[in-house]
């Protein structure tokens, strides 16, 4: 770690560890694992729990229509370890406010810390169904959804959203005010236009405008990869905390690194990979395990100098036995570690 990074971590830790209350519930710190489809599942969270350091973690997005009858024993997303519920938020997506309210009731009954409504996902199949970022085109329905969920449960209700379908920030600022008035207890804001799939950098100045518009906590999200990035987002926007996405997957210890002073050793990189192999097989049938493993490894390989080449070697084959053999071979000696992950791999 470079001297500038050590200085940033020291300053950052004090900021992130300031206590926070949301709807009367305490949050240990202000650094959260963002909800990510296909990545923030129970197997990954089990690996992250070896290190700790987060305030809250979020599930991947769960279908509101499925949640009321979903079986955690077989679900790839609506599954958890009992010991993590006290800091786990379930994110749901849907088009119908009544469906969302029913899902929230199940989430509360299972003991989750809170529920998060997805209004930011802009992938075509989700938007086409009237879910995710499509809700930003229909603020009345979005607010009705928050109101229904708020009326259905006592746990914290949060919303993740983005700039919207235009480059100007004013609609997102107005949308944030409406969400607060509808009953949202906290907001996570990703300052990119809905059709933009990371082709341009996020507009962090828009986070500041959203934060200034509401009184509930606002968490910033987008392109935070180093302690310096995190500190700059906090300083530039005044946001209440930061929600980490891709770097949290690539480096499951980053939460402990920035909030508790954990310093990863070379062996940490090997141990985390094999812990993930164990966890993904434990929680999934083989056909699903291999798909989820390969998705994780794309991000994990970004930690290394020749990450693209390493990624190809790690995922060669179609069985988990081959994946483990590949990992044993490639990590007999830990590959050369990059100071900063390969950002190009984060956009593949």
C-alpha positions, 0 to 999 in steps of 0.5 A: 500500500502506498503512503498516500493510501495509508493516509487516506485509510486513516482519515477515512476510517474515522469518517466511516465509523461514525454511528448512524441511525435509520428509523431507530435502528443502529448501523455500525458504520457507513460503508455498505455492500451494494446490491448486485445481481449475481454477485452479492449472494449468500456464498459471497457474503459468507466469504466476506464475513471472514473479514467483516467491516461493513455496516450493511450488506444487501442481497442481489435483487429478488423478484417481488412476485417470487419472494412471498413463496420463495424457498431459501433452501433452493433460491439463488438470491433469496437465501441467507445465513441466520447470523447475518440477518441483523445486518442484511437488507433484502433488495426487491424489484417489481412493477406493482406496488401491491406485489412489493408490499407483500414481498416486504412483509415476508422480508420482515417476517424472516428477520431482515434488517431492512428492505430496499426497492430497486429503482436503478436497474436499467437492463432491458428485460427489467425495464421492459417489465416496468421495474427498476429504472422504468419507475423513474419514468412514472414517479406517481407509481414509484411513490405509491410503491414506497407508500405501500411498502412503508405501510406494510412493514416497520423495518427501514425502507430504502430506495436505490435509484440513479440519475434517470433517463436524461443527463440533467440532475433536476429530475433525480433531485425532485424524485428524491424529495418525492421518495422521502415524502412517500416514506423512504428512510434512506436513499442510495444514489448512482449518478449515471443516466439509465441507458449508460452501462458504465461507458462514462464516469458517474457525476458525483456532483449530482450526489451532492444535489440529491443530498442537499434536497432531502433530510434522510441519509443518502449513500453514494455509489459508483466508481469507488475503487480506492480509499482515496476515491471513497474519501473524495466522494464523501468530501465532494458530495457530503453524502452520509456514506458509501455503497461499494459495488465491484471493488467489494466483490474483487476484494471482500476484505476492503470493508475491513481494510477501510474501517478497521485497518485490516492489511491484506497479506499476499496469502489473503488473496489465495485464501479468499479464492478457495473460501469462495470455491468452498462456499459456492459449492456449499450453497448451489447445485453444480450447474449453478455453482460454476456459472456463479464462480466464473462471474466472481472470478472475472472481478477477482482476477482484476486484482492481478497484473495479468488479470485477463490471462489469469481469468482465462486460465481459472475458468477453463473447463466446465466442472467445479473439479476443474475450477478447483484444479485451475485455482490450485495450479494458478495459486500455487504461488500467488500471482503478482498483485496490482496496486489498483484493480484492472478497471477494464475487467470491471466493465467486461 
